[in-house]
Structures are given as C-alpha cells and as structure tokens.
Amino acid sequence: MRFNNRVVVITGASSGIGKALVIEFAQEGATVVAAARSFDKLENLQVDVTERGGVMFPIETDVSKEE
C-alpha cells in the first residue's frame, strides 16, 4: 500500500482515465476525493471502490466554473 495515509483528489473521476485513477489509487491505499459533474456515476464508482476495500468521497463539481 504505497499511498496509505495519503489523500488524492481526482477531477473528471466519473469516467475514462479519471475513473481508472480513482480505482488504482484506492487499491494502493489512498483516500480518494473524486470530483465530477455526474453525481450518479460517482455514487456507482463509490460502491465499486468500497466493495474493493477502498475509501472514496464523491464530490459533484464542475471545475470549469470558478464559483
């Protein structure tokens, strides 16, 4: 577990490379803060990560909007 006691923030986490990174970092022991526009997809990803023994916090956000 190379990332025990570490927090990783990933944007674009609901699909593609972002989703793969969430799974990989969680499997390596990181607590993952996963941000994306689609909260439904994040919730499904959280179930998957949790079932694999990882920890993930979903955050619905659009990083293209500063406010």
Secondary structure as UniProt FT lines:
FT   TURN            2..5
FT   STRAND          7..11
FT   TURN            13..14
FT   HELIX           16..27
FT   TURN            28..29
FT   STRAND          31..36
FT   HELIX           39..51
FT   TURN            52..53
FT   STRAND          55..60
FT   TURN            63..64
//
